[in-house]
Amino acid sequence: MSKVGNKPVSIASGVTITHNEQTNLVTVKGKIGELSQAFDPRISIQIEKDQVIVKRSSEIKEVKMLHGLTRSVISNMVEGVSKGYTKRLELKGVGYRVNLDKGNLVLSLGFSHTIQIDAVEGLQYIVPADTIIEIKGINKELVGSIAAKIRRLRNPDPYKNKGVRYSGEVLIKKAGKALGKAGK
């Protein structure tokens, strides 16, 4: 029995949800924006007064997995259009900085060239300091994938303790190679 899939999704105030039963398309509208997602036809979605109930058609393993996934995605859509999502990245290292140029991010990460991340529709880049990036949007998947893409440009280095990392991410610094008796 799916623990996640059986929990109903509560609809926040100011959010409206519509469901097309032929295509299993769910549209969520809120004060920040609108999101639409089509789901697998083996999952049934029922909208009641102030909650959404997700049910599965069979006990096949794949359908059970889709049951919890569908409920989580709908919950993320409701939260996204009512509150929004934010990912905050920090740049650590000498000369590492970020600038905002016409909505695009321009990153200096110790390479011989700068790296430009183009603006994505539905996302907003905010640079409160020259070493901090905030990515805001209503789509949790899109916000997370762009943040991960930026982080992969210069992964945190556990030896030198520099790179691009999530805000609050703890990086355990490793000791360098120890010299033995031959090194003395």
Stockholm file with secondary structure:
# STOCKHOLM 1.0

chainA/1-184         MSKVGNKPVSIASGVTITHNEQTNLVTVKGKIGELSQAFDPRISIQIEKDQVIVKRSSEIKEVKMLHGLTRSVISNMVEGVSKGYTKRLELKGVGYRVNLDKGNLVLSLGFSHTIQIDAVEGLQYIVPADTIIEIKGINKELVGSIAAKIRRLRNPDPYKNKGVRYSGEVLIKKAGKALGKAGK
#=GR chainA/1-184 SS CCTTTTSCEECCTTCEEEEETTTTEEEEECSSCEEEEECCTTEEEEECSSEEEEEESCCCHHHHHHHHHHHHHHHHHHHHHHTCEEEEEEEESTTCEEEEETTEEEEECSSSSCEEECCCTTEEEEEEETTEEEEEESCHHHHHHHHHHHHHHTCCBTTTTBEEEETTCCCCCCCCCCCCGGGC
#=GC SS_cons         CCTTTTSCEECCTTCEEEEETTTTEEEEECSSCEEEEECCTTEEEEECSSEEEEEESCCCHHHHHHHHHHHHHHHHHHHHHHTCEEEEEEEESTTCEEEEETTEEEEECSSSSCEEECCCTTEEEEEEETTEEEEEESCHHHHHHHHHHHHHHTCCBTTTTBEEEETTCCCCCCCCCCCCGGGC
//
